[in-house]
Amino acid sequence: MKHLTKVAATTVALAGSLSILLAGCGTSGSTSSAGNNTTSSAGTPVNGGTLTLAQGTKYDDQFIPDMDASLYTMNITQMAFDPLLNIDNKMNFVPDLVQSYSWSNDKKTLTMTLDPKANWTDGQPVTSADVLFTMNYLASKVYNTTLQGQYGYLVGPVKGSSKIMNGTATSFAQTGGFTQVNDKTFELHFDKPDAAVLYADIASIQPVPSHILKDIPIAQWQTSSFNKMPTVTDGAYKFTQVNGQDNVQMTANANYFRGNPHITNLVIKTVTPDVLPGELANGDVQMNIDSGAIKPQDVSKLKQIPGLTVKPIVDNGFSYLGLKLYKPEFQNVKVRQAIEYALNRPQMIQGIMKGYATPVSGPLPPVSWAYATPQDGMNLYNYNPTQANQLLDEAGWKKGANGMRIDPSTGQEANLHLSYSSGNPTTQAEAVAIQQYLQAVGLKVTLDSPMDFNTLAQKVETNDKSIQMWLMAWSLSVDPDPRGLWDSTDAMNFERWKDPHNDQLIADTWGAKAFDQSYRKQAFINWQLYVNQQMPLNFLWARDDIYAYSNKLHIPANDWSSAGVLNPQQWWLQQ
């Protein structure tokens, strides 16, 4: 499951996957197991068996790491490709492919050494050349333009990245950003100190096999057979079959350097939320790997199923109502603030999420070490339709004779369009609730026909003219570095919020002074207060992701974390 989540990198449907980033804050009140039975991780692990995992939304069948931005796809690729660094259940970074690392005194050079046992499934070693090759791919002009790649920011701070991205260079070895010391040791060079670069960027890189892909132009990777089903991997599992967008089958990598997986086979399949409880009950599925596969209203039903554990885990992400800020309707900050006040989020959480969420009004969730509180000056935007009406009046959105507001940019009755993904009734319920709350303050909202999540994501990402507002969520990294999502030039700044002051506040969170942790936390607070005031999107809540699994599946207790369920090679199935 989730080794390491890229900051702001995984686009998910509002009621969709946060992978094994399972939430437990809010009115559920506990992160411990619930239900009739509790699975014990005690006992001697046994080898063998097939574990069937479910997610409620289809993946996009592109399995080269970072080729696709959907977490439904990343759920699968992270089984097969390891990152440079992992995390433990204390949210600390620990070795993975990289065995050790160190900084130079001036914090401009990072030396990393790969595990000597790290190999590809074809027996070739994972090398410094593979890391360089992958970094060049992420920085390439083709990836960032033609293929519309969204993870170029992972290597953005490395010296010379801009030259590769604009096509004047092809490798960090040419720009002075990368030095290969030997096959297993390399140096990364930076123009300036960056307090976030290791944990928010470099740690997340998943190397790809250069000896397999080097002869295929990057422009052809998207349509390559390797992208549809990689033949060589370095993670705990390797691909055996991809069945369209129905299921993916994998088998254990018997030479996995972190330990041979106990479970022999994995099947990851798409299961709609309506069907999942039945499949969990009859044993066709042993676990869901995205929270969207379980409807909140089904939790009480799941708790009654013998042999099943229901477990909420604190989420490190947030759900939101997106706004395209280049649209004239949303350019006045008072309108954006009014929308936040108009939404009765506590009531939505109780009625739709069944209490399994906590309202948020800023870009970091409560589980983050840098989270800004009301004591720091955060406005919680408690439900206040009177305040919403006043702000809309001040913004010039006057009510017509029928009580609906006139859009001052057109002189006509406002009609805001809300887009959302199909396949989950919870998402539709959220869209309907938002429509009703905004209508109550005179804002007409038309719900566009729901569409497949990947289609919606593409439209949002490419600024399709039909998109005004949309429902999605973000899954965040352990490090709260805002880059990748919030900078004016970031590909995943889907709102297209361009604000120089915001950019400067972000720079303060990673500059040289930010190597001091207390300084860095205050910088994050300052940034959150500004986002909270400007409201470039409308924050909804940090959800409690609900996870259900068979008691025959044994997951070590120390494998559960707010950042993910780690190390699937340690899991085992009772035979």
Summary of the structure (lengths in Angstrom):
residues: 575
radius of gyration: 23.3
end to end distance: 21.7
largest distance: 75.3
contacts: 2106
relative contact order: 0.21
helix: 30%
strand: 20%
